[in-house]
Amino acid sequence: MRNFFGCIVLLILSALPATLNAQSCFNVNAGNDTLVSCLQTCLNLKAKVPDVRSSDDYQVIPIAYTPFPYTNATGVVFNPSYQDDNYSDEVILPFTFCFYGRRYTSCVVGTNGIVTFDVETNKNTYNAYILSDPIPFAGGVPNDGNVAYYPRAAIMGPYHDIDPAPASTPQPPKRKMEYIISGTAPCRKFILNFYQIPYFACGNAIVTQQMVLYEGTGIIDIFIENKPYACAASSNNGTAILGVQNWERDQARWVQGRNNTVWSANKEGWRFVPNGSTSLLNRVELYKNNMLVSTGTTINLGNGELEATFANICQSQDSMSYVVKAFYNQCDNPALETEGSDTMIVYKSLNPIDKNIINASCAGDNGSITITNPLAANIEYSIDAGATWQTSNTFNKPAGSYTISARVIGSLCGGSTTATIAQPDALNAVANTTAATCNGDDGTITISANGGTPAYQFSIDNGISYQNNTTFITTPGTYNNIKIKDANGCITSTTASVTLNDQMFLDLGIDTTICFGNTITLTPQTNKEANYFKWLPATGLNDDAVKNPLATPNDTTQYTLNAKWGVCQRTDAIWIKVLHKPVAYAGKDSTVCYKTPALLNGKANNLSGTVNYTWSPATNVTPANAAAAIAKPDTTQLYTLSVTDNYGCNFLVTDDVLVSMRPPVPAFAGNDTNAIYGIPHQLFSSGGKFYTWSPSTHLNNPFAQKPLATLYNDTYFSLLVTDDIGCTNTDEVFIKVYKGPTYYLPNAFTPNGDGLNDVFRAVPVGISLTNYFNVYNRFGELVFQTNQWLKGWDGTYKGKKAASGTYVWLIKGMDKYGKVVEMKGTVILIQ
């Protein structure tokens, strides 16, 4: 069976050839495919078609869930702002729609899943969310949010409190409310989609539904992808109406149990079919290979469908497809005709197939299946799903279930049946044993049997010999070929193992721990009858063939003992764990810089547990009881690391490490001195291998031992001296910068003994020698005289402090270029 589709054509086209194809208008189901015997030539073929009538009234029927797409790129959003509880503006229909005896060309759509053709009353008004009464219901007033109001000429598909507004309820990202026109005139559909719209205040209760209006018929299809229960009373708990109501609001049709009730739905389809007083059906025709073969007669089934009968349809083929076409007058224009079609297939078969079954006589033997009907020279049979065929009607097969196929030779017309070949209960046997002892071959095998046909015979040598006695006395071992034979010669097999009742025991005791160098006696516990002993490995044992050897292993060893008593033997093992004597390592000898810490990095190897560490001498070692420690020696020092175990062996081992200390690095940056402004001045340093001067500005090489400094200001230099192992020390030097060649003298001094400005001296810059430096008081008396380098006046005269006041000085010398330099001036003495 295929989907039934319809179209609309002008009535005058009915005279055209019967092979004319038309556009589909609406879906229906013509009925199930038909099965007849391969031997039957003709039949009366029946099909169902919609009983489309005038739209004075409606009836509702379930249909298959076959919705149109819920979202479309060209779909028109009828509420672009997604307001809650709101009717849209007027929506112009693409065709005239027949509904409850009236014709409409436009509608408005409510966001709560409702369509009304009362456009002027409801467009752009409030869509009431309150549902208080079932339909038909004429109460309430429009555009009032406080009462229930069901508008005139309404389709509720379904009508419930859903909310597309993002401001009030979280919205799915793909939610959409749209309408779209499908098909072309005169077979168009107006499709209204509500896609992923949540219930009010229920962001996780998502609704998807669709209403489809068909041109020319007044048919309404409603598809529900999902309608859950709502989450709260604020959305009426999911109360909904699935139905239609006329203009006068005094007539309605609804789906049973879904009229102002709480319900849920998933993947459902419903059709509201016009059911007025006037039928719109013109005729029903049957086509084969696009050719008209019969015109049917109809009867009303009373459920919105008509049953059409096509008499005496003869068919020679094994299967044939037929097209059923129904023609209707258009509800709004009788001059137009709607055509609907569906495909039906008539199959032929040889079923039922009769058979006779003979069951197997022994478990595992073959039985037989013989086909008794149909029987004919032109019929063949298969029992392997058609892989092979035979004309014989008998199959010899083991017990099991089978499918037997029959067909007319050279044809696909056939049939199948199932059959089961039974068999008697299987012959079963169980072997029980008793164990043999270490002293002899006295085990037993006792066999019990059931199933098959008594009496039974028994064999333990693979059927070479049988006995009636069920018990065998034998040696220990495994018997895999025990045979049992019943009175009908049916044979089954079983196995048995005769064990040795081995009462021997051997226990070497729990694993033992000893300290390195100690000896232990091995004392196995075993039967007194045991007379053979072999220890492995022999290493560390004084004798490997005695019961109680002495063991002195050098390392942890597992000893295994194999002991025997007659035909019985046992093996056991014991671990002798040897606790190792630690090996102390104090680290490599090292050299450190003067008064710097030394890292003591000791350790111990060959351990069997934790150990204690102690450094000596412990003075200035932190921590003194750890393998890794920091030592702060005052001079070269030999340190000893002592290691003792914590696992009970009282081991004590030691190791030494020598820490050599370097003397301080003799860093020397030279004495403070003077330099001439802008003239290169050589610095001097000593005491190490590497030198770094700072600041490096105005130095020709800050890493040289004797760099040249071109100075324009007084400068303090800091020198970092590094020796061959990275030890460092610092020194400083001050360079006073003068412009010259000249003498620099202060204009005042205070010889008060505070160490600041106590001496009045001349500082020569660029001067090679001084002839004289004289100081006179205001009376012209010579109070001080010298020609020594940087020697000055201490403010005394004739062994006493000179009076405060102004003094005159004269100086004469020669610069390094041989030019005479003479200068004079005054200085103020402040006592």
VEXPA-814554 format. One record per residue (C-alpha): x, y, z. Coordinates in Angstrom, 2 decimals, m for minus. Layout:
xx|yy|zz
X|Y|Z
...
//
This chain:
xx|yy|zz
0.00|0.00|0.00
1.23|3.50|m0.84
0.12|6.96|0.32
m3.08|8.28|m1.28
m2.56|11.65|m2.96
m5.11|13.98|m4.50
m5.29|16.77|m7.06
m7.85|19.06|m8.66
m8.65|19.11|m12.40
m11.46|20.63|m14.44
m14.42|18.30|m14.88
m14.10|18.63|m18.64
m10.77|16.74|m18.39
m12.53|13.52|m17.37
m12.92|12.65|m21.02
m9.16|12.62|m21.58
m7.24|9.29|m21.81
m7.17|7.29|m18.58
m3.38|7.48|m18.37
m3.47|11.17|m17.38
m1.33|11.95|m14.32
m2.29|14.74|m11.89
m0.85|16.74|m9.04
m1.25|15.39|m5.47
m3.54|17.31|m3.11
m3.92|15.33|0.13
m2.85|12.03|1.72
m5.10|9.03|2.45
m4.68|5.27|2.88
m6.40|3.08|0.27
m5.90|m0.12|2.33
m3.54|m3.04|2.80
m1.96|m5.04|0.01
m3.87|m8.24|m0.97
m2.76|m11.91|m0.92
m4.41|m14.60|m3.14
m3.55|m18.16|m4.10
m1.21|m18.79|m7.02
m4.05|m20.97|m8.41
m6.59|m18.12|m8.25
m7.02|m16.09|m11.43
m9.60|m13.39|m10.56
m10.79|m11.54|m7.42
m12.89|m8.63|m6.21
m10.38|m5.91|m5.19
m11.38|m3.54|m2.39
m9.92|m0.15|m1.47
m10.64|2.71|0.95
m10.97|6.35|m0.14
m11.86|9.50|1.87
m15.56|10.31|2.17
m15.04|14.01|1.47
m18.32|15.87|1.92
m19.57|19.43|2.27
m18.13|21.21|5.33
m21.45|21.66|7.23
m19.97|19.32|9.83
m16.69|17.45|10.54
m15.55|14.12|11.82
m12.04|13.30|13.10
m9.97|10.21|12.26
m6.40|9.18|13.14
m3.85|9.22|10.31
m0.20|8.29|9.92
2.35|10.74|11.34
3.71|12.25|8.07
4.21|15.98|8.73
5.65|18.52|6.36
8.97|20.14|7.44
8.52|22.10|10.66
10.94|24.86|9.62
11.52|26.29|6.16
13.92|28.88|4.81
11.00|30.58|3.00
8.58|30.28|5.92
6.84|33.53|6.94
7.06|34.34|10.66
3.56|35.46|11.62
4.64|36.99|14.97
8.09|38.50|14.29
8.43|39.97|17.80
7.48|36.62|19.40
4.98|38.18|21.80
3.24|35.93|24.27
m0.58|35.51|24.22
m1.03|37.51|21.01
m3.00|37.19|17.76
m1.21|38.05|14.52
m2.21|40.59|11.97
m4.44|39.37|9.12
m2.86|36.50|7.12
m4.13|36.25|3.52
m4.81|32.65|2.51
m3.52|31.52|m0.90
m6.90|29.94|m1.65
m10.50|30.00|m0.47
m10.92|27.59|2.43
m14.23|25.85|3.20
m14.98|25.57|6.93
m18.31|24.76|8.59
m20.36|25.80|5.55
m18.55|29.12|5.05
m15.71|30.20|2.81
m12.72|32.19|4.03
m9.84|33.96|2.33
m7.85|35.10|5.39
m7.24|34.24|9.02
m5.31|35.28|12.11
m3.01|33.03|14.14
m2.73|33.01|17.95
0.60|32.26|19.63
m1.14|29.65|21.82
m1.68|27.27|18.85
m5.03|28.49|17.47
m6.29|29.77|14.08
m9.50|31.82|13.68
m11.22|33.07|10.53
m12.91|35.90|12.53
m10.21|38.31|11.39
m11.70|41.69|12.25
m12.53|40.73|15.84
m9.22|39.11|16.72
m6.35|40.50|14.66
m3.60|42.07|16.78
m5.55|41.37|20.03
m4.94|39.37|23.17
m4.91|35.58|22.70
m6.39|34.31|25.99
m4.33|31.62|27.68
m7.10|30.62|30.14
m8.88|27.35|29.24
m11.95|26.80|31.44
m14.53|24.98|29.31
m14.68|22.35|26.55
m15.78|23.24|23.03
m18.24|24.31|21.77
m17.93|27.36|24.01
m19.38|30.82|23.28
m18.44|32.51|26.55
m15.96|35.24|27.32
m15.08|38.37|25.43
m12.27|39.05|22.98
m9.05|40.86|23.95
m9.46|40.10|27.67
m6.65|38.34|29.51
m8.74|37.51|32.58
m11.31|35.09|31.13
m11.44|32.19|28.71
m12.44|33.18|25.18
m12.57|30.73|22.23
m13.03|32.71|18.97
m15.49|31.99|16.17
m14.55|29.67|13.31
m11.48|28.34|15.12
m9.01|25.50|14.56
m7.28|24.42|17.77
m4.25|22.40|16.84
m3.80|22.06|19.84
m4.77|25.20|21.79
m2.72|25.56|25.04
m0.62|28.07|27.00
2.67|28.07|25.10
5.03|31.03|25.27
7.42|32.17|22.49
8.48|35.35|24.32
12.16|35.28|25.34
11.59|37.80|28.11
9.45|35.42|30.19
10.61|31.88|29.38
14.07|30.59|28.27
13.75|29.79|24.57
15.36|27.04|22.47
17.76|28.67|20.00
15.90|27.30|16.93
12.30|28.08|17.99
10.10|29.42|15.19
6.43|30.16|14.42
5.80|30.33|10.66
3.42|29.58|7.82
4.29|28.39|4.32
2.41|27.62|1.10
3.15|24.21|m0.45
2.20|23.06|m3.95
0.56|24.95|m6.81
m3.06|25.69|m7.64
m5.39|23.96|m7.48
m3.62|21.63|m5.00
m2.09|24.02|m2.48
m1.61|23.52|1.26
m1.48|26.24|3.90
0.97|24.89|6.50
1.21|26.49|9.94
4.21|25.48|12.13
4.89|25.95|15.84
8.48|24.66|16.24
10.10|24.15|19.63
7.89|26.55|21.61
8.00|26.02|25.41
5.07|26.12|27.79
4.75|29.33|29.75
7.32|29.35|32.59
8.42|25.81|31.58
11.65|26.21|29.63
12.19|22.42|29.37
8.62|21.49|28.26
8.96|22.01|24.48
6.03|21.82|22.00
6.25|21.21|18.22
2.96|21.05|16.24
1.65|21.64|12.71
m1.74|22.49|11.11
m2.32|21.83|7.36
m5.29|23.30|5.40
m5.96|21.71|1.99
m7.27|23.68|m0.96
m10.68|22.72|m2.34
m11.64|20.09|0.27
m11.88|21.72|3.70
m9.66|18.92|5.08
m7.53|19.83|8.11
m4.53|17.72|9.19
m2.88|18.21|12.59
0.52|16.70|13.36
2.03|16.72|16.86
5.78|16.07|17.08
5.79|16.52|20.86
3.34|17.86|23.45
4.52|17.17|27.01
2.78|17.91|30.26
3.41|21.42|31.50
5.50|21.99|34.60
3.14|24.11|36.70
m0.37|25.52|37.22
0.84|28.80|35.69
0.51|27.10|32.26
m2.77|25.28|33.09
m0.73|22.12|33.91
m0.72|21.39|30.17
m4.50|21.56|29.64
m5.19|21.68|25.88
m7.97|21.42|23.27
m7.47|19.48|20.01
m10.53|20.30|17.86
m12.51|22.73|15.69
m15.39|25.13|16.41
m17.86|26.82|13.98
m18.63|30.52|13.54
m21.71|30.42|15.79
m19.68|28.60|18.47
m22.50|26.10|18.95
m20.98|23.19|16.99
m17.58|21.53|17.41
m15.58|18.35|16.82
m12.58|17.19|18.88
m10.27|14.25|19.46
m11.71|11.97|22.12
m10.33|12.77|25.60
m8.61|15.99|24.43
m11.24|18.67|24.97
m10.05|20.96|27.78
m8.17|18.11|29.50
m4.59|17.46|30.61
m2.83|15.15|28.14
0.42|14.56|26.29
1.24|13.33|22.79
4.22|12.27|20.69
4.35|11.81|16.90
0.60|11.76|16.25
m1.50|12.61|13.19
m5.21|13.58|13.12
m7.47|14.49|10.19
m10.64|16.56|10.43
m12.72|15.48|7.38
m15.76|17.51|6.21
m18.86|15.39|6.97
m21.75|17.47|5.74
m24.94|16.34|4.02
m23.55|16.41|0.48
m20.88|14.03|m0.79
m18.23|15.52|m3.06
m17.20|12.15|m4.56
m17.75|11.71|m8.31
m16.20|8.28|m9.01
m13.46|5.78|m8.05
m11.31|4.11|m10.75
m8.70|1.33|m10.83
m5.63|1.52|m13.08
m3.06|m1.10|m14.04
0.03|m0.06|m15.98
m1.54|3.41|m16.34
m4.60|1.93|m18.07
m8.15|2.08|m16.66
m9.33|m1.45|m15.84
m12.42|m0.92|m13.65
m14.75|1.64|m12.06
m15.67|0.80|m8.49
m18.85|0.81|m6.48
m18.74|2.36|m2.97
m20.34|1.92|0.42
m20.02|4.29|3.38
m18.01|2.89|6.30
m19.28|5.59|8.65
m15.82|6.72|9.79
m15.04|9.31|7.13
m14.07|6.65|4.60
m15.74|4.85|1.67
m15.02|1.26|0.62
m14.70|0.88|m3.16
m15.09|m2.57|m4.78
m13.64|m3.42|m8.21
m15.26|m6.67|m9.38
m13.61|m9.56|m11.22
m10.07|m8.27|m11.46
m8.04|m11.00|m13.18
m4.29|m11.28|m12.76
m1.82|m13.72|m14.29
1.28|m12.17|m12.73
2.69|m13.27|m9.35
2.33|m9.68|m8.12
0.85|m6.54|m9.63
0.59|m2.89|m8.60
m2.75|m1.12|m9.04
m3.48|2.59|m8.70
m6.78|3.60|m7.10
m7.96|7.08|m8.13
m10.83|8.97|m6.49
m12.34|12.13|m8.02
m14.15|14.82|m5.94
m15.88|18.16|m6.69
m14.03|21.13|m5.19
m15.97|22.49|m2.18
m15.75|26.14|m3.23
m16.02|25.60|m7.00
m17.92|22.56|m8.30
m16.47|23.22|m11.75
m13.13|21.93|m10.45
m12.36|18.32|m9.58
m9.93|16.88|m7.00
m8.14|13.64|m7.78
m6.59|11.41|m5.12
m4.59|8.24|m5.72
m2.94|5.38|m3.88
m1.06|2.25|m4.93
m2.12|m1.30|m3.91
m0.25|m4.53|m4.65
m1.89|m7.93|m5.16
0.42|m10.84|m4.30
m0.07|m14.55|m5.13
1.03|m17.40|m2.85
0.87|m21.23|m2.45
0.11|m20.96|1.25
m1.07|m22.83|3.25
1.38|m25.73|2.87
0.55|m29.10|4.58
3.19|m31.58|5.73
3.79|m34.90|7.56
6.62|m35.17|10.12
8.46|m38.35|11.27
10.60|m37.69|14.32
14.14|m39.09|14.88
14.38|m42.42|16.73
17.60|m41.57|18.55
18.98|m38.27|19.65
21.09|m36.98|16.81
19.51|m39.21|14.14
17.58|m37.83|11.16
13.82|m37.53|10.98
11.81|m36.58|7.90
9.42|m33.87|6.66
7.09|m34.79|3.75
4.95|m32.14|1.98
1.40|m33.46|1.39
m0.08|m30.29|m0.17
0.43|m28.73|m2.68
1.57|m31.67|m4.83
2.04|m31.26|m8.57
4.58|m32.01|m11.24
5.32|m28.29|m11.67
5.96|m27.57|m7.97
9.42|m27.70|m6.34
10.53|m27.41|m2.72
13.40|m25.93|m0.67
14.44|m26.24|2.97
17.48|m23.90|2.88
15.85|m20.52|2.20
15.84|m21.11|m1.55
19.53|m21.90|m1.93
18.65|m25.27|m3.47
15.36|m26.69|m4.83
14.08|m30.26|m5.39
10.96|m31.86|m6.89
10.91|m34.53|m4.17
8.48|m33.59|m1.44
10.52|m35.32|1.35
13.43|m33.94|3.41
15.53|m36.09|5.78
16.94|m33.83|8.50
18.14|m33.99|12.12
15.96|m32.69|14.90
15.29|m28.98|14.69
12.98|m26.29|13.33
12.86|m25.67|9.59
11.23|m23.38|7.06
10.07|m25.22|3.90
9.38|m23.21|0.74
7.30|m24.28|m2.25
6.98|m22.57|m5.62
5.70|m23.12|m9.13
8.65|m24.07|m11.30
9.74|m21.15|m13.43
7.69|m18.70|m11.35
8.16|m16.53|m8.29
4.73|m17.52|m7.01
5.09|m19.72|m3.95
4.74|m20.03|m0.18
6.36|m21.37|2.94
5.67|m23.20|6.18
7.60|m24.23|9.27
8.12|m27.69|10.73
9.90|m29.15|13.74
11.50|m32.62|13.86
11.54|m33.94|17.45
13.80|m36.57|18.95
13.72|m38.70|22.13
15.52|m37.60|25.25
19.23|m37.83|24.81
21.09|m40.72|26.38
23.00|m39.21|29.31
25.51|m40.65|31.75
27.34|m39.46|34.84
30.52|m41.06|36.21
31.31|m40.83|39.93
34.71|m41.81|41.35
36.48|m42.64|44.58
40.10|m41.70|45.02
43.05|m44.09|45.18
45.46|m43.92|48.13
49.26|m43.52|48.10
49.67|m47.22|48.92
47.93|m48.90|45.88
45.65|m48.88|42.80
42.26|m48.93|44.50
40.28|m46.12|42.86
36.75|m46.73|41.48
34.51|m45.40|38.65
30.73|m45.87|39.06
28.52|m44.94|36.06
24.82|m44.03|36.16
22.75|m43.54|32.95
19.34|m42.10|31.96
17.42|m41.36|28.77
17.55|m43.62|25.72
16.14|m47.13|26.09
17.27|m49.35|29.02
19.05|m51.68|29.68
22.49|m50.12|29.56
26.03|m51.45|29.08
29.23|m49.69|30.14
32.83|m49.40|28.89
35.89|m47.40|30.06
38.11|m48.44|27.11
36.32|m46.58|24.31
33.85|m49.41|23.67
36.39|m52.20|23.13
34.71|m54.14|25.92
31.40|m53.60|27.73
30.06|m54.86|31.05
26.70|m54.74|32.75
28.22|m53.83|36.10
28.26|m50.09|36.66
31.46|m50.06|38.76
35.10|m50.34|37.61
38.15|m50.70|39.95
41.11|m48.91|38.37
44.23|m46.80|38.77
44.37|m43.03|39.19
44.11|m41.10|35.94
41.82|m39.34|33.47
39.33|m41.46|31.46
38.06|m39.55|28.41
36.44|m42.44|26.50
33.78|m43.88|28.81
30.94|m45.28|26.65
27.31|m46.07|27.57
25.09|m48.05|25.15
21.29|m48.44|25.44
19.04|m51.27|24.22
18.60|m49.59|20.80
22.33|m49.29|20.25
22.41|m45.55|20.98
25.77|m44.60|22.45
26.85|m41.63|24.54
30.15|m40.76|26.16
31.37|m39.23|29.38
34.64|m38.68|31.19
35.96|m39.22|34.68
39.10|m38.63|36.70
40.25|m40.96|39.45
42.23|m38.87|41.86
44.93|m39.82|44.33
43.94|m39.44|47.97
47.22|m37.80|48.76
47.49|m37.36|52.52
51.03|m36.13|52.40
51.70|m32.62|53.70
54.70|m30.32|53.57
55.04|m26.91|55.18
58.26|m24.91|55.29
56.68|m22.31|57.54
56.44|m18.59|57.07
59.10|m16.60|55.26
62.02|m15.58|57.46
64.27|m12.54|57.73
67.93|m12.61|58.84
70.75|m10.07|58.92
73.64|m10.37|56.51
76.21|m12.92|57.80
73.79|m14.85|60.05
72.85|m18.58|59.72
69.41|m20.19|60.02
68.28|m23.86|60.26
65.51|m24.85|57.81
62.83|m26.96|59.59
60.14|m28.33|57.25
56.99|m29.94|58.71
55.99|m33.16|56.84
54.87|m36.76|57.31
57.21|m38.98|59.25
57.07|m41.46|56.33
58.73|m38.95|53.98
62.15|m40.30|53.04
63.33|m38.17|50.11
64.42|m34.50|50.27
65.90|m32.21|47.62
66.56|m28.48|48.20
67.02|m25.93|45.43
69.17|m23.91|45.05
72.06|m25.50|46.89
73.82|m22.12|47.24
74.25|m21.12|50.87
73.28|m24.61|52.22
75.62|m26.93|54.05
73.73|m29.97|52.54
70.94|m29.89|49.91
69.76|m33.53|50.47
68.90|m33.50|54.19
65.68|m32.56|55.94
67.17|m29.76|58.10
70.10|m28.00|56.36
71.89|m24.88|57.64
71.37|m21.83|55.40
73.73|m18.84|55.24
72.64|m16.95|52.10
74.46|m13.80|51.03
71.27|m12.28|49.62
67.51|m12.84|49.76
66.86|m16.36|48.45
63.80|m18.56|47.88
64.55|m22.19|48.81
62.31|m24.92|47.34
62.01|m28.40|48.89
60.73|m31.46|46.99
59.79|m34.23|49.45
58.42|m37.72|48.60
56.46|m40.40|50.39
55.77|m43.43|48.16
53.83|m42.32|45.06
52.99|m39.03|46.75
55.19|m35.98|46.73
54.97|m32.36|47.77
56.84|m29.19|47.00
56.96|m26.06|49.12
59.08|m22.93|49.18
60.28|m20.43|51.74
61.86|m17.03|51.32
64.90|m16.20|53.43
65.07|m12.45|53.30
68.59|m11.11|53.94
68.78|m7.60|55.35
71.69|m5.83|53.64
74.57|m4.07|55.32
74.49|m0.41|54.22
77.33|1.14|52.19
77.97|4.75|53.28
79.07|7.42|50.82
79.92|10.91|52.13
80.31|12.43|48.66
83.25|13.84|46.70
85.86|16.12|48.29
85.15|19.78|47.51
86.65|23.28|47.75
84.61|26.33|48.87
85.21|30.05|49.02
86.24|31.76|52.20
83.51|31.70|54.85
80.92|30.23|52.45
78.72|27.19|53.21
79.52|23.74|51.79
76.88|21.26|50.59
77.35|17.84|52.20
75.58|15.40|49.85
75.91|11.98|51.44
73.90|8.83|50.87
73.76|5.13|51.65
73.29|2.22|49.24
72.52|m1.48|49.62
69.67|m0.82|52.04
66.90|m3.07|53.33
64.97|m0.32|55.07
65.40|3.11|56.52
68.70|4.29|58.04
69.99|7.10|60.26
72.64|9.62|59.19
75.03|11.54|61.47
77.73|14.06|60.44
80.74|14.76|62.64
81.98|17.13|63.73
78.35|18.33|64.01
79.32|21.94|64.79
77.97|24.32|62.13
76.32|21.42|60.20
72.58|21.85|59.53
70.94|19.39|59.89
73.57|17.13|61.33
71.29|14.05|61.11
70.38|14.11|57.41
72.16|12.75|54.36
72.10|16.17|52.68
73.26|18.99|54.93
74.81|22.46|54.86
78.21|22.90|56.59
79.66|26.28|57.55
83.32|25.52|58.41
85.75|28.22|59.57
88.60|26.55|57.76
89.40|23.34|55.88
87.54|20.48|57.57
87.26|16.64|57.26
83.66|15.46|57.85
82.64|11.88|58.68
79.21|10.44|57.70
78.01|7.62|60.01
75.10|5.39|58.85
73.15|3.07|61.19
70.19|0.87|60.19
66.64|1.02|61.55
65.78|m2.59|60.70
67.27|m4.29|63.73
70.68|m5.42|62.51
72.75|m2.77|64.37
74.96|m2.09|61.35
77.33|0.92|61.60
79.28|2.14|58.56
81.17|5.40|57.89
82.75|7.44|55.10
84.75|10.72|55.00
84.69|13.82|52.83
87.23|16.73|52.85
85.95|20.31|52.48
88.87|22.67|51.64
88.36|26.43|52.23
90.09|29.09|50.13
91.49|32.24|51.86
89.71|35.54|51.08
90.24|36.93|47.60
92.80|39.86|48.01
90.82|42.34|45.95
92.66|45.73|45.48
91.42|48.62|43.33
94.37|50.93|44.02
94.61|54.05|46.20
92.34|57.07|45.89
93.85|59.57|43.43
93.19|62.54|41.15
92.58|62.70|37.44
92.55|65.54|34.96
89.22|66.45|33.46
88.79|64.65|30.09
92.30|63.11|30.09
92.56|59.23|30.12
93.59|57.98|33.53
94.80|54.40|34.09
93.23|52.36|36.91
95.13|49.54|38.66
93.82|46.33|40.27
95.08|43.00|41.60
94.11|39.91|43.60
92.29|37.56|41.20
91.75|36.14|37.74
88.71|38.11|36.53
87.87|41.78|37.12
84.65|43.77|36.75
84.59|47.57|37.20
81.46|49.61|37.80
80.21|51.99|36.75
81.44|51.02|33.30
80.72|54.46|31.80
83.88|56.23|30.51
85.97|53.01|30.80
87.59|51.61|27.72
87.09|48.03|29.07
85.22|47.39|32.36
86.62|43.80|32.46
90.31|44.76|32.13
92.68|44.60|35.06
94.06|48.07|34.18
91.42|49.95|32.21
91.65|53.59|31.08
89.07|55.99|32.52
88.23|59.30|30.80
86.40|61.25|33.54
84.46|64.49|33.69
83.21|64.18|37.26
84.47|62.85|40.56
83.85|59.11|40.50
83.76|56.18|42.92
84.64|52.87|41.20
83.62|49.49|42.64
85.79|46.50|41.66
84.57|42.86|41.76
87.49|40.39|41.75
86.87|36.67|40.96
89.46|33.91|41.43
89.86|30.66|39.46
87.03|28.77|41.24
84.53|31.63|41.29
85.25|33.10|44.73
84.77|36.88|44.82
85.64|40.00|46.83
85.24|43.73|46.26
87.22|46.97|46.72
86.60|50.64|45.95
88.67|53.59|44.75
87.80|57.31|44.53
89.05|59.44|41.65
88.87|63.21|42.13
88.60|65.05|38.79
90.12|68.47|38.32
90.61|70.82|35.41
94.28|71.81|34.90
97.22|72.05|34.98
96.47|74.15|38.14
96.19|74.10|41.91
92.88|73.76|43.73
92.57|75.44|47.11
89.51|76.04|49.35
88.43|79.56|50.34
87.90|78.58|54.01
88.73|75.80|56.48
87.85|74.86|60.08
90.73|73.19|61.96
88.51|72.08|64.89
89.58|68.38|64.90
86.30|66.97|63.62
88.06|65.35|60.66
86.26|67.60|58.18
88.12|70.43|56.42
90.77|70.56|59.20
93.76|71.24|56.88
94.26|73.97|54.29
96.19|72.35|51.42
96.81|72.91|47.70
95.69|70.07|45.41
97.95|69.97|42.33
96.40|68.86|39.04
98.78|68.31|36.13
101.67|69.65|38.27
105.00|67.88|38.20
106.61|69.77|41.19
105.88|72.60|43.67
108.55|75.23|44.40
106.81|76.75|47.41
103.41|77.10|49.09
103.39|80.12|51.54
100.61|81.53|53.83
100.75|85.11|55.33
98.65|86.83|57.99
97.29|90.31|57.60
100.50|91.72|59.03
102.55|90.08|56.28
104.03|87.53|58.58
104.80|84.07|57.04
102.73|81.63|59.09
103.20|78.50|56.90
105.60|77.33|54.18
106.13|73.98|52.30
107.06|72.46|48.93
105.95|68.91|49.80
103.24|67.17|47.74
99.74|67.71|49.28
101.12|68.95|52.61
98.87|71.66|54.16
98.55|74.20|57.00
96.76|72.93|60.13
95.77|76.50|61.32
98.55|76.94|63.93
101.24|79.52|64.20
104.29|79.05|66.39
102.62|76.05|68.08
99.38|77.88|68.86
96.05|78.21|67.13
96.14|81.09|64.71
93.50|83.77|65.04
90.36|83.52|62.92
90.44|85.82|59.94
91.58|86.22|56.37
95.01|85.00|55.23
96.94|85.40|51.97
98.56|82.50|50.17
101.15|82.28|47.37
102.12|79.15|45.40
104.55|78.41|42.59
105.26|75.24|40.69
105.83|73.62|37.26
103.24|71.61|35.25
103.98|68.37|33.44
104.62|70.29|30.26
107.47|72.36|31.94
105.50|75.58|32.25
105.68|77.69|35.44
102.41|77.99|37.34
102.07|80.85|39.88
98.90|81.59|41.86
97.79|83.67|44.86
94.60|84.17|46.87
92.98|84.40|50.28
91.52|81.92|52.70
89.35|82.44|55.76
90.35|80.63|58.94
87.40|79.82|61.18
88.28|78.60|64.68
//
